[in-house]
Amino acid sequence: MIKSFDVWKKKGSAQLVRYRCFEDVTSRTFSVQSADFFELPIQMERLVQLEKQFLELMIEESPFTRSGSFDSIEDAIAHHDSEFLED
């Protein structure tokens, strides 16, 4: 079994990032499946699309297979950022 939860981070003055995170309740390891970026104004169509994507990715493949397993949520987020974000 896995538990899903969100971690939020402010990026600059006008953007918010939502990390879609998981914890394997047996091994107590963590993974980040995806990160969603928000700016004002928030569009309802975008929210629906992101929820659909979240579920589709989970159904297609375990987030731990897709993104790896990490001992802490901080490590999982850092790995996700290193793979997908440009700073």
N, C-alpha and C positions, 0 to 999 in steps of 0.2 A: 504494500500500500504506500501511496505517496500523498503528501499534504501540499497543497498549493497555497501560495501567499504572494502578496505584492510588496515590493520595496520601492520607495519613491525617492528621487533625487532632483533637486533644482539644478538646472543647467543654464548658467547665465541669468539674465534678469527676465527673460521672456519665455523660457522653455522649461517643461517639466518632463522627467523621464520616469516611466513605470517599468520596473523589472518584473517579469513574470517568473517567479521562483518556485522551486520545489524542494521538499525535504523527504528523503526516503526514511520512513519511520522505523524501519528495521535497522539499517546501517547508520542512521543519523548523518547521512551525507547530503550535500546540497547541489543544486544545479539551477542555471538560469536558461530558460527556454527562449526568451525573446525580450526585447525592450521596446516599449511604445513611447513615442514622443508627442507631446501636446503643446500647443500654442493657442492663444486666444485669437479668435473665438473658437470654442469647441464645437465641432460639427457632429451631430447625431449619427450621420452616415458613417463617419470615421470610427465612432465608438462601436457601432454594430460590426463593422468590418474587422476591427481588432479582436472582438470577442469571438467571432467566427474563426479567425486565424488561430487564436489561442486553442480552441477546441480541435480544429483540424490537425494542428501540429501534434497535439497530445495523442489523437487517435492514430495518426500515421506512424509515430515512433516515440518511444519513451524519451523524456527530456534528458535522462541520464545517458542514454545511448547517443542522442543527438549532440549533447553539449558537454558531457563528462560529469564526473562526481568529484566533489571537493569537501574538505573537512569543515569549512566554514562558509557562510553565505557571503562574507566579504571576499573570500578567495574565488568563489563562483562568479561574483559580479566583476571582479578584476579580470578574470579570464574572459568573460563575455565582452567586456570593454576592449580588451586587447585584440580580440578577434574581429570585432565589428565596428568600433568607433574610431574616428580620427579626431585627434585633439590638436 
